Amino acid sequence: MKLALISSTLLTLAACGGGARSTAVANTGGATAPAGLRAIDWANRTYEVGEGSFTVVNGEAAFAFDEDGNEVAGDYQPTDPDAFVERGYFTVQPPVFGDVTGDGVEEALIVSVYNGGGTGQFDGVDAYGLRDGQPVVIGHLPGGDRGDGGLYDIKVEGGAVVVERMMSGPEDGACCPSKLQVERWAWQGGAFVEDEAARTMIDMPKE
């Protein structure tokens, strides 16, 4: 199932389009998700990503940097109408559920996208499990920036995470990659490890 485009509301904050996409909830057979994991409102909560903290509403958080480089609210308007304000956003997509650790219990995979202003849209995947009834990140899958390794789709298949990654060819622009790199990532020793021998390259589907 192909991932959907980021909300147009947030795309207006960036200088150009592209970037990661959202996926619908996917349930793979065999394992069951803890009731607490499925009950979490993933689209309305606070995420700690790197050194940043983002509280999303309906999966989206907008922010800006004022004339002095200070982070301010997304709806900030400078008193000087000619002042430059850098605007950015952070989004999360609906979870993909699946047993990726092989313990018979599903985890939640959350794709997030960060834009700090400009055209870059940096995505990645965090895998969440429950610890003492609270969701915690147990692993991470790398993403990229649009056609430079950005995520097109993820799914759980046979206990592995299958990633379709956007790859730009020599003649492609960052907004319009022509290829997808298909990868399989398995849980080994407490982390995701890619089976690099299983990589394949396919053409980007026509939309």
N, C-alpha and C positions, 0 to 999 in steps of 0.2 A: 504494500500500500504506500503510495507516494505521499511525501510530506507536503503540507499546504503552505502557502506563502505567509510570511509574517504579516500581522495586521497592518492595514494601510495607514492607520492612525500613527503608528510608530515609524513607518517607512518615510513619512513626510518629514521626519526629523533628520534623516540622513541625506547626503548630497546625491546619492544614486541608489538604485535598488539592488536586488540580489540577496544572497545570504541563506541562512539555514531555514528550514521549514518545519512545520509542526506535524506530529503524527497522532492518530487516534489511538485510544486505549486498545491494546492487543492482548488477548489472553491465550496463552499456549496451554495445551492439555497436559494432564498429568499432575502438575503441582497446584497448590492452592496458595493464595495470598493471605497473609494475616489480615483479619478484619480491620485492624488499626491502620494497616498500610493502604488498603482500599478506601478507608474512610477519610483519609487526609485530603484536605482541600488544596491540592497542589498549585492551583491557579491563584490562590490568595494566601500567601505566607511569605516569610522572610528567608532569603537564601544568602549564605555566606560563600562567596566565590573569590578565591585569592585573598586580597586585602580589602575587598569591598563587601558591603552588605546591601542587599536590594530587597525591598518589600514590594511584591507584585500585587496588582489588583487586576483580576481577569487575565492573569498571565503576563502583565505588562507593567513596567516601571519606567518613567521618563525622568531625566535630570538634565541639568545644564551647568555650565561654568560661566561665571560672570566675567566682567572686564578685567578683574584682578586674578582670575584663575581659580576662584573659590567655587566649590560645588554648591549649587542652589537648586530650588525646586524646578521641575520641568516647565512650569508655566511662568517662569521669571521673565519680566520685561524691564530692560534698563531704562533709566530716566533719560539717557541720551539716545534718541532714536537711531543714531548712526553708529552706536557702539556695537562691537562684534560679540555675540554670545554663542558659544559652542554648545550644541545640544546633542544629547545621546540617549540611549535606552538600553534596557535589559529585559529580555523576555524568556519565559519558559513555555515549553510545549506540553500537551497532555501526555501522561505517562504511558510507557510500554511496559506491561507486566510480563514476567517470565522467570523461571528458575534458572538463573545463570551461574549459581555457585554449586549446583548439584546436591543441595541438601534437602530437596523435596518441598521447599517453600519458595514462593515467588518473591523476587525483588522488583523494585520500580526503577525504570530507566528514564531519566529526565534530560531532555535536550535543552540547553540554554544558549542564548545568543547575546553577546555584548557589543555595543557600539559606543565608543567614547567620543563621537563626533567625527564628521567626515564620512568616507565611504567604507571603511573597514567594518566587517561584521564577523566577529569571532565566536565560533560555537564550540561545543563540547558536550559530552554525556557524563552525567554522574549516576552511579548505581546506588540506590538507597535500600537499606534493610532496617528492621526494627531492633533496637537495643533498649531494654527496659521500657518498652512501650513507646519509644521515641524514634523518629526517622533519623538515620545517620548515614553519611556517605561511606560506602565500603569500597568503592572502586571508581575509576575514571577511564573514559575512552577519549582520545584526542580528537579534536575537530580541526578547523582551519578557517580561512577567510574566503568565503564565496568560492570562486573557481580554483582557489589555491588550497584544496583539501577540505573545503567546507562540506557539511553533511547534507546529503540529499534524502536519505532514508535509513532507518534502522529497524531491525526486527529480531526476535528471538526464534532460533530454529535449531532444534535438536540440542538445546542447552547452550549453544553458542550465540553470540551477538553478531548478526550479519550487518555490516555497514556498507552503504553505497556512498562513496566520497566523490565530490565533484573535482575534476581535474581539467585544467585548461591546456590545450595544445599550443604550439608555437604561434598559430595564427588567431588564437582565441583572445577575446577580452576577458577581464576578471568577472564581468557580469554574465558572460555567455559561454560557459565551458561546453566542450563538445563530447567529453568522455566522463564515464563513471568508473571508479576503481572499486571493485567489490572485494570486501575483506571479511574474514572470519576470526573472531576474537573469543578465546575460551578462558575460563577461570582456572588459573594454576598458581598454587602457592600463595593465595591471598591477593592476587592481582590479575588483571586481564592481560593475556599474551596473544599476540596475533600469530596465526599460522601463515607466514609469509609465502609459503609454497602454494597456498590455496588462492592467492590473489588472481583476479582476472580483471580485464579491462573491457568495457562494453561502451557502445555509443549512447549518448544522452538521448532518452526518449523524446520524440517529437511531441510538442504540446499544442 
